[in-house]
Amino acid sequence: MKTLEFHMTAKIPVTIVTGFLGSGKTTLLRHILENANGRRIAVIVNEFGELGIDGEILRGCGIGCDEEGAEQAGQLYELSNGCLCCTVQEEFYPVMRELIERRGELDHILIETSGLALPKPLVQAFHWPEIKNACTVDAVVTLVDVPATAAGQFAANPQAVDEQRRADPNLDHESPLHELFEDQLLAADLVVLNKAELVDAAALAAVEALVREELPAQVKVVASDRGRLALDVLLGLGSASEESIHLRESHHDHGDDEHEHDHDQFDSVVIKLSVVDRERLLAALQALVEHHGIFRVKGFVALANKPMRLVVQGVGQRFDAYFDRRWGEGETPSTYLVLIGQALDAEVLRAALLGAEV
C-alpha cells in the first residue's frame, strides 16, 4: 500500500526536447516511443506552421492510438500555430492540467518544442504551483544538427562577424540564428550531437568544441546517429531543471521584450499539390533551397501509382524520404509541404513546384 501511495504522489518526470529546425527532434521522439518498453508516455508537440507534420509522423509509431491502431485521445497533444516559449499560459497550461489529472496513468511526459522556441520560459513555467507540485523537468535535451553547425549555419559568416567586432566591439553582430542556437544550448542538461554519421571525425570534434564553449562543465555531450541512444541516457536524468534555470542567462532575459522573441523574421509557407513525380519534386526542392532562404522542408507526398505515403524531410541541401504508411480508405492522396525560412515568397515557391505534378 505504501508503494502505491508513493507512486501516486511522485512527480511526473518531463523531458523537454529542443533544437533548431531539422535537428532531429521528431526522430528522437520516435526512437523513444518505439523503445518505451511499457513506459506510459504522453507527448506534447509544438510546431511552427499550419500542418501538424510532426504529430502525424509520431502517430506512425502508435502514440495516440489504441491496440488496433485507431486514434485515441489522451496521449498526443498538438499545439500548432504558436510557440510554447511565447504562449505558455494559453497553449501549455491547459494541456498540463489535463495530464496532471491523469498523473496515476503516466510514467513520463515528452515535450517537443518548435525549432524556433526558447526553452527557458517553458522550463520556468514549471514553477507555477499546480505544475510544480505534480511535475519536474527531468532534463532539457538539446539536439544539435552536426552537419549544419559544421557548415556555419548558426554563425552566418563567422569571419565577417569577427572582423566587424574587432572594428567596433560595441556592435552586436550576432545573427538571430546564432542567438537562438546559444539560448537552446544554455538551457540544456544533455546535448545530443545528432547526425554525427554525416561528417568526419575532425568536423565532429570541431562542433563539439564549439558547443562546449556554451555549456557548463557538468552538461554531458553525446553523439548520435539519428537519435539512436539508449533510453537510460535520455530519460531518468533527474535534473530538476526548473530549480536552476534562473542561473542560466540568455539573450532574451533583459529589456522590455523579456521572454519574447520575434518570429516575424521567420516564414512558414504551406504548399499543397496533387500527385507528383518524386525525382522532379526533390530536384525542384533542392533548387529552391539553393536560391531562397529556406531552412527546413517537411511534408507528405503522393506519388503516382504508389499506395504508400512518402514522408519528405529536408535541412539545407540534405533530403530524406521514406514511406510511412498506406493512404487510408477514403483519403485522397495529396502532397502537403511546409517550407520554413526567411523572406519567403509563397507564390514563387509554389510556381516552382507545380512542375513536379503529374
KOLTIVEX-48218 format. One record per residue (C-alpha): residue in one letter; x, y negated, z. Coordinates in steps of 0.5 Angstrom, whole numbers, plus 500, padded with zeros to 3 digits. Example, Ala and Ser with C-alpha at 12.3 -4.5 7.8 and 13.67 -1.06 7.14 Angstrom:
BEGIN
a|525|509|516
s|527|502|514
***
This chain:
BEGIN
m|500|500|500
k|506|495|502
t|509|497|495
l|502|495|491
e|502|488|495
f|509|486|493
h|507|488|486
m|501|483|486
t|505|477|490
a|511|478|486
k|512|472|481
i|512|474|474
p|518|473|470
v|518|469|464
t|523|469|458
i|524|462|454
v|527|464|447
t|529|457|444
g|534|456|438
f|533|452|432
l|529|453|426
g|531|460|423
s|536|462|428
g|532|469|429
k|527|468|435
t|522|472|432
t|526|477|430
l|529|478|437
l|522|478|440
r|520|483|435
h|526|487|438
i|524|486|445
l|517|488|444
e|519|495|439
n|523|497|445
a|519|495|451
n|518|502|454
g|512|501|457
r|513|494|460
r|507|490|459
i|509|484|456
a|505|477|454
v|507|473|448
i|506|465|447
v|509|463|440
n|509|456|439
e|510|454|431
f|512|447|427
g|507|448|421
e|500|450|420
l|500|457|419
g|502|462|424
i|507|466|421
d|511|468|427
g|505|470|430
e|502|474|424
i|509|478|424
l|509|479|431
r|502|483|430
g|506|488|426
c|509|491|432
g|503|492|436
i|503|486|440
g|495|483|441
c|493|490|438
d|490|496|441
e|492|503|441
e|488|504|434
g|492|497|431
a|485|493|432
e|486|486|434
q|485|485|442
a|486|478|445
g|490|477|451
q|497|479|449
l|499|474|444
y|497|467|444
e|499|462|438
l|500|455|439
s|500|451|433
n|501|444|430
g|504|442|436
c|511|442|440
l|511|445|447
c|516|440|450
c|511|434|448
t|505|438|449
v|506|442|455
q|500|439|459
e|495|440|453
e|498|446|450
f|501|450|455
y|498|449|462
p|491|453|460
v|495|459|457
m|499|460|463
r|493|459|468
e|489|465|464
l|496|469|464
i|496|468|472
e|489|470|473
r|492|477|470
r|498|477|474
g|497|484|476
e|497|486|469
l|503|483|467
d|510|485|467
h|513|480|463
i|512|473|459
l|516|471|453
i|515|464|450
e|518|463|443
t|519|455|442
s|518|452|436
g|525|451|432
l|524|443|434
a|523|444|441
l|527|441|447
p|527|447|452
k|528|442|459
p|521|439|459
l|518|446|458
v|522|449|464
q|520|443|468
a|513|445|468
f|515|451|472
h|515|446|478
w|507|445|477
p|505|448|484
e|500|453|480
i|505|456|476
k|511|455|481
n|507|460|486
a|506|465|480
c|512|465|475
t|519|464|475
v|523|463|469
d|528|469|468
a|532|466|463
v|532|461|458
v|535|465|452
t|538|460|446
l|539|463|439
v|545|460|435
d|545|461|428
v|552|463|427
p|553|462|419
a|549|455|419
t|553|453|425
a|560|455|422
a|558|451|416
g|557|445|420
q|549|444|419
f|549|441|426
a|554|436|426
a|552|433|419
n|559|431|416
p|564|432|422
q|570|429|419
a|566|423|417
v|563|422|424
d|570|423|428
e|572|417|423
q|566|413|425
r|567|414|432
r|575|412|432
a|573|406|428
d|567|404|433
p|567|408|440
n|560|404|442
l|557|407|436
d|552|413|437
h|553|417|430
e|550|424|432
s|545|427|428
p|538|429|430
l|540|436|429
h|546|436|433
e|543|433|439
l|537|438|438
f|543|443|438
e|546|441|444
d|540|440|448
q|538|447|447
l|544|449|449
l|545|446|455
a|538|449|458
a|541|456|456
d|542|461|461
l|544|466|456
v|547|464|449
v|546|469|443
l|550|468|437
n|546|471|432
k|547|474|425
a|554|475|427
e|555|480|422
l|554|475|416
v|561|472|418
d|568|474|419
a|572|474|426
a|575|467|425
a|568|464|424
l|565|467|429
a|571|465|434
a|570|458|432
v|563|458|433
e|563|461|440
a|569|456|442
l|564|450|439
v|558|453|443
r|563|454|450
e|564|446|450
e|557|445|451
l|556|450|457
p|557|451|464
a|562|457|465
q|557|461|468
v|553|462|462
k|554|468|458
v|555|468|451
v|554|475|447
a|554|476|439
s|548|480|436
d|546|483|429
r|539|480|428
g|538|480|436
r|539|487|437
l|541|487|444
a|540|492|450
l|534|489|454
d|537|489|460
v|542|484|457
l|536|480|455
l|531|481|461
g|531|481|468
l|537|476|469
g|533|473|475
s|536|466|473
a|530|462|476
s|532|456|471
e|527|452|474
e|531|451|480
s|537|448|477
i|534|445|470
h|534|438|473
l|542|438|474
r|543|439|466
e|543|432|463
s|540|432|456
h|540|427|450
h|533|426|452
d|533|424|459
h|533|417|459
g|530|411|457
d|522|410|455
d|522|416|451
e|524|421|456
h|521|428|455
e|520|426|448
h|523|426|441
d|521|424|434
h|518|430|430
d|516|425|425
q|523|426|422
f|522|433|420
d|516|435|415
s|512|441|414
v|510|443|407
v|505|449|406
i|504|451|399
k|499|456|397
l|500|460|391
s|497|466|388
v|500|473|386
v|508|471|384
d|514|474|381
r|519|476|386
e|525|474|383
r|522|468|380
l|520|466|386
l|526|467|390
a|530|463|385
a|526|457|385
l|526|457|393
q|534|457|392
a|534|452|387
l|529|447|392
v|534|449|398
e|540|446|394
h|537|440|392
h|532|438|397
g|533|437|405
i|530|444|407
f|532|447|413
r|527|453|413
v|523|457|409
k|518|463|411
g|511|466|409
f|508|472|406
v|508|473|399
a|503|477|394
l|507|481|388
a|504|484|382
n|502|491|382
k|504|492|390
p|499|494|395
m|504|491|401
r|505|484|403
l|512|481|402
v|515|477|408
v|520|472|406
q|525|468|410
g|530|463|409
v|535|459|412
g|539|455|407
q|541|459|401
r|540|465|405
f|534|469|404
d|531|476|407
a|525|479|404
y|521|485|407
f|515|489|406
d|511|489|413
r|504|492|411
r|499|493|406
w|494|488|404
g|488|489|408
e|481|491|406
g|477|485|403
e|483|481|404
t|485|477|397
p|493|478|396
s|495|471|396
t|502|467|397
y|503|462|403
l|509|459|404
v|512|454|410
l|518|449|408
i|521|445|414
g|526|440|413
q|527|432|412
a|524|428|407
l|520|433|403
d|515|431|397
a|510|437|397
e|507|435|390
v|514|436|387
l|516|443|391
r|509|446|389
a|510|444|382
a|517|447|382
l|514|454|385
l|508|454|380
g|512|457|375
a|513|463|379
e|506|465|379
v|504|471|374
***
